[in-house]
Amino acid sequence: MSRLFEKTKINSMELSNRFVRSATWEGLAEEDGAVTQKLIDTMTTLAKGGVGMIITGHAYVSPEGQATPRQLGAYKDELVKGLGEMAGAVHDCGGKIVLQLAHAGNFAAEQIIKNTPLVPSNFEGLAKTPRREAADEDISNTVLAFANAAARAKSSGFDGVEIHSAHGYFLSQFLSPAFNRRNDEFGGDIKNRSRIVLDVYQAVRKAVGNDFPVMIKINCQDFEKNGLSLEDAVAVGKMLADEGLDAIELSGGLLTSMKLSPSRAGIKSQDKEAYFREEAKEFKKEIDIPLILVGGMRSFEVAEQMINNGTADYISMSRPLIREPDLIKRWKEGDLRKAECKSDNLCFKPGFEGSGIYCVTKEREEAK
């Protein structure tokens, strides 16, 4: 049997295989972030399709941290009932589900913001809406918001939480010199720039206890001028691992980055897959906790190679599972054809139109 289908554990969470559904904004929540039946159906379909660990779309931990319309929320107690129904439904299908916790910071959507978005320091924003530099009180409140959201996830029955500190969202912005120009204890060298990330992790850990899986999604680097470097990213990973973090999901780039666009689009050969593999090797040299690798996985052979050669411990995918939520089941049953995903990124457009994300290309092909 392939090592991809080994049973493993991350802290107390037992997993049936090494495949992870990477957090994907679905555009299926209510306007206030509440869970809908369509969102539950999406998660149970993934569980039935054989995904070992499902990570939800990024759930915003405070109102000003919302990034997209109809985004899942975890910022108030009134959302716990729906979250619990979603977690319970996944468990009924034999699956495991982790709630990703996020704050958009500078990428908070203009049309939906409920308060002025926060940024680490004075920065020419990426949108017309004014941004407010985070004061010490704002930082403390954000740390608390992550902790409270994590507590809601645990009380809802989720199997773990993942802190979103990648792609230029709020915590990622603190790590990145391109965004973070502070000259206090939260700015400057990587030890200071990572302070809020460590504070969030420690607050989350205190809220959920030592036996509850806590993971983080982090950039291997920003791939932008003056952005987070690989060396600094590894340093952050080491600090978190030393504090007791359970796993790292490794990604890269900013939402505005054009440098990764050629990698993300048109993945037609195996050499284009796993495009953070070299950075992952550097992480594995220094960090012993499980590494979850995302980034252009399309072939069973590449996924297996990443595990067998020690580049990663888990394989995380997003877009392939939008088109084929039963991809892992197909592979396990012996049909090892590569994922049918065309990497055209058309799947997210319907989400902004109110229909939720789905594979537009597949729909077009079936209509012919």
C-alpha positions in Angstrom: 0.0 0.0 0.0 1.2 3.5 -0.8 2.4 5.6 2.2 -0.2 8.1 1.1 -2.9 5.9 2.6 -1.2 5.2 5.9 -3.0 6.0 9.0 -1.3 8.8 11.0 -1.9 11.2 13.8 -1.4 15.0 14.3 -1.6 15.4 18.1 -4.9 13.7 19.1 -6.4 13.7 15.5 -6.3 10.3 13.8 -6.2 10.5 10.0 -7.0 7.8 7.5 -4.6 9.0 4.9 -2.1 11.8 4.1 -4.3 13.9 1.8 -5.5 17.3 3.0 -8.1 19.6 1.5 -6.4 23.0 1.7 -8.6 25.9 2.9 -10.7 27.2 0.0 -13.1 30.1 0.1 -16.4 28.6 -0.9 -18.7 31.7 -1.1 -21.5 29.6 0.5 -22.0 31.1 3.9 -24.7 33.4 5.0 -24.0 37.2 4.8 -23.1 37.1 8.5 -20.8 34.1 8.1 -23.2 31.5 9.3 -23.1 28.0 8.0 -25.6 27.0 5.3 -26.8 23.6 4.1 -24.8 24.0 0.9 -21.6 24.5 2.9 -22.4 21.4 4.9 -23.0 19.5 1.7 -19.7 20.6 0.3 -17.8 19.4 3.4 -19.6 16.0 3.5 -19.0 15.4 -0.2 -15.3 15.9 0.5 -15.4 13.5 3.4 -17.3 10.9 1.4 -14.7 11.4 -1.4 -11.9 10.2 0.9 -10.1 13.3 1.9 -8.1 12.5 5.1 -8.3 16.0 6.6 -10.7 18.8 5.5 -9.6 22.3 6.3 -12.5 24.8 5.9 -12.4 28.0 4.0 -10.8 30.8 6.0 -13.2 31.8 8.9 -12.9 35.4 9.9 -12.3 35.9 13.6 -13.5 39.6 13.8 -15.8 41.7 11.7 -13.1 44.0 10.3 -11.1 40.9 9.2 -13.6 39.6 6.7 -12.0 39.2 3.3 -14.8 38.0 0.9 -18.6 38.0 0.6 -20.4 35.0 2.1 -17.2 34.0 3.9 -17.5 31.6 6.8 -17.3 33.3 10.2 -16.2 32.3 13.7 -16.3 35.7 15.3 -19.4 35.4 17.5 -21.1 32.7 19.7 -24.2 32.8 17.6 -22.3 31.0 14.8 -21.4 28.0 17.0 -24.6 26.0 16.3 -24.1 26.0 12.6 -20.4 25.2 12.9 -21.3 22.3 15.1 -23.8 21.0 12.6 -21.1 21.1 9.9 -18.5 19.3 12.0 -21.0 16.7 13.1 -22.1 16.0 9.5 -18.4 15.5 8.5 -17.9 13.1 11.4 -21.0 11.2 10.4 -19.3 10.5 7.1 -16.2 9.3 8.7 -14.2 12.5 8.0 -12.0 14.9 10.0 -12.4 18.7 9.8 -10.3 21.6 10.9 -11.4 25.2 11.1 -9.1 27.7 9.5 -9.0 31.0 11.5 -8.1 34.2 9.6 -8.0 38.0 9.7 -7.7 39.7 6.3 -5.9 42.9 7.4 -5.1 45.0 4.4 -7.0 42.6 2.1 -10.4 43.1 3.9 -12.9 43.6 1.1 -14.0 47.2 0.7 -17.7 46.4 0.0 -18.2 44.4 3.2 -16.0 45.9 5.8 -17.7 46.7 9.1 -14.8 48.6 10.6 -11.7 50.3 9.1 -9.3 47.5 8.3 -6.2 47.1 10.3 -2.6 47.0 8.9 0.6 46.4 10.7 2.0 49.9 9.9 1.6 52.9 7.6 1.4 51.4 4.2 -0.1 52.5 0.9 -3.1 50.2 0.9 -4.2 47.9 -1.8 -7.6 49.4 -1.9 -9.2 52.8 -1.7 -10.7 52.2 1.7 -8.6 53.9 4.4 -6.5 51.5 6.5 -5.7 52.1 10.2 -2.3 51.2 11.7 -2.8 48.6 14.4 -2.3 50.1 17.9 -1.3 47.9 20.8 -5.0 47.6 21.8 -5.8 46.5 18.3 -3.1 43.8 18.4 -4.3 42.6 21.8 -7.9 42.5 20.6 -6.9 40.5 17.5 -5.0 38.0 19.5 -8.0 37.5 21.7 -10.3 37.2 18.7 -8.2 34.3 17.4 -8.3 32.6 20.8 -12.0 33.0 21.1 -12.6 31.7 17.6 -10.5 28.7 18.4 -12.5 28.0 21.5 -15.7 28.2 19.4 -14.1 25.7 17.0 -13.4 23.2 19.8 -16.8 23.6 21.4 -18.4 23.0 18.0 -16.7 19.7 17.6 -14.0 20.5 15.1 -10.9 18.2 15.2 -8.4 21.1 15.2 -7.7 24.6 14.1 -5.4 26.2 11.6 -4.1 29.8 12.0 -3.9 31.5 8.6 -0.6 33.4 8.5 0.0 33.3 4.7 -0.7 35.1 1.4 -0.5 38.6 2.8 -3.4 38.4 5.3 -3.0 40.2 8.7 -0.5 37.9 10.4 1.4 37.4 7.2 1.6 41.2 6.8 3.4 41.4 10.2 5.9 38.8 9.1 6.6 40.7 5.8 9.0 43.7 5.7 7.1 44.8 2.6 4.1 45.5 4.9 5.6 45.8 8.3 7.5 49.1 8.9 7.0 49.4 12.6 9.8 50.4 14.9 8.4 48.9 18.1 8.5 45.4 19.5 6.3 44.2 16.6 8.7 45.5 13.8 12.3 45.2 12.7 14.0 41.8 12.9 12.1 38.5 12.4 11.9 37.9 16.1 9.9 41.1 16.5 7.9 40.7 13.3 6.8 37.2 14.4 5.8 38.3 17.9 2.1 38.7 17.0 2.1 35.2 15.4 3.6 33.7 18.5 1.2 35.6 20.7 -1.8 34.3 18.6 -0.5 30.7 18.7 0.0 30.9 22.5 -3.4 32.4 23.1 -5.0 29.8 20.9 -3.2 27.0 22.6 -4.3 28.3 26.0 -7.9 28.4 24.8 -8.0 24.8 23.4 -5.5 22.9 25.5 -2.5 20.8 24.7 -4.4 17.8 23.3 -6.2 19.8 20.6 -4.4 20.0 17.2 -3.3 23.6 16.4 -1.6 24.1 13.0 -0.5 27.1 11.0 -0.5 28.0 7.3 2.6 30.1 6.5 4.4 31.4 3.4 7.7 29.8 2.6 8.5 33.3 1.2 6.5 36.1 -0.3 8.2 36.1 -3.7 8.1 39.9 -3.7 10.7 42.6 -3.3 11.4 43.2 0.5 9.0 40.4 1.3 9.3 37.5 3.8 12.4 35.5 2.9 12.8 31.8 3.1 15.4 32.1 5.8 13.1 34.2 8.0 10.1 31.9 7.2 12.1 28.9 8.5 13.0 30.8 11.6 9.4 31.5 12.3 8.6 27.8 11.8 11.3 26.8 14.3 10.0 29.2 16.9 6.5 27.9 16.6 7.6 24.3 16.6 9.6 25.0 19.8 6.4 26.4 21.4 4.5 23.2 20.7 2.8 23.8 17.3 1.4 20.5 15.9 1.9 21.0 12.1 2.8 23.6 9.4 1.0 23.9 6.1 3.5 25.5 3.7 2.4 27.8 0.9 3.8 31.0 -0.6 3.2 34.3 -2.3 0.8 37.2 -1.8 -2.7 37.7 -3.1 -1.2 40.5 -5.3 1.8 38.5 -6.4 2.2 38.0 -10.2 5.3 35.9 -9.9 3.4 32.8 -8.9 0.7 33.2 -11.6 2.6 31.2 -14.2 3.1 28.4 -11.7 -0.6 28.3 -10.6 -2.0 28.3 -14.2 -1.8 25.5 -16.7 -0.1 22.8 -14.7 0.3 20.4 -17.5 3.4 18.4 -16.6 4.8 16.9 -13.4 7.7 19.2 -13.2 5.3 22.1 -12.8 3.7 20.5 -9.7 4.7 20.9 -6.1 6.1 24.3 -6.8 7.2 24.9 -3.2 9.1 21.6 -3.0 12.5 23.2 -2.8 11.4 25.5 0.1 9.8 22.5 1.8 13.1 20.7 1.8 14.7 23.6 3.7 11.9 23.5 6.3 12.3 19.8 6.8 16.1 20.2 7.4 15.3 22.4 10.4 11.8 21.5 11.7 10.7 18.1 13.0 6.9 18.6 13.2 4.6 17.4 10.4 4.8 19.5 7.2 1.8 19.8 4.9 2.7 20.8 1.4 0.3 22.7 -0.9 1.0 24.0 -4.4 0.0 22.6 -7.7 -0.3 18.9 -6.8 -2.1 17.1 -9.7 -0.4 13.6 -10.0 -0.5 10.7 -7.7 3.1 10.0 -8.6 4.3 13.4 -7.5 2.3 13.3 -4.3 3.8 9.9 -3.5 7.3 11.1 -4.3 7.0 14.1 -2.0 6.1 11.7 0.9 8.6 9.0 0.0 11.6 11.3 -0.3 10.8 13.2 2.9 9.9 16.5 1.3 6.5 16.6 3.1 4.4 14.5 5.5 1.0 15.4 4.0 -0.2 16.5 0.6 -2.7 19.5 0.5 -4.8 20.3 -2.5 -7.5 22.9 -3.3 -8.5 23.4 -6.9 -8.4 19.7 -7.9 -10.9 18.9 -5.2 -13.3 21.6 -6.5 -13.6 19.7 -9.7 -13.2 16.2 -8.3 -14.2 16.0 -4.6 -13.9 12.2 -4.9 -10.3 12.3 -6.3 -8.7 10.6 -3.3 -11.3 7.8 -3.4 -10.5 7.4 -7.1 -6.8 7.1 -6.5 -7.3 4.7 -3.6 -9.4 2.5 -5.8 -6.5 2.3 -8.3 -7.5 4.8 -10.9 -4.3 6.8 -10.8 -4.9 9.2 -13.7 -3.9 12.7 -12.8 -6.5 15.2 -11.4 -8.8 16.5 -14.1 -8.3 20.1 -12.9 -7.2 22.5 -15.7 -5.8 25.1 -13.3 -7.7 27.9 -15.1 -8.9 29.5 -11.9 -12.4 30.0 -13.3 -13.9 28.2 -10.3 -13.8 31.3 -8.1 -15.8 33.6 -10.3 -19.2 32.1 -9.4 -18.4 32.6 -5.7 -18.3 36.4 -6.2 -21.5 36.2 -8.2 -23.3 34.5 -5.3 -23.4 30.9 -6.6 -20.5 29.5 -4.6 -17.4 28.2 -6.2 -17.6 25.2 -8.6 -15.7 23.9 -11.7 -17.0 26.1 -14.5 -14.8 24.2 -17.0 -16.4 20.9 -16.1 -19.9 22.3 -16.4 -19.0 23.6 -19.9 -17.5 20.3 -21.0 -20.6 18.4 -19.8 -22.9 20.8 -21.6 -21.3 20.1 -25.0 
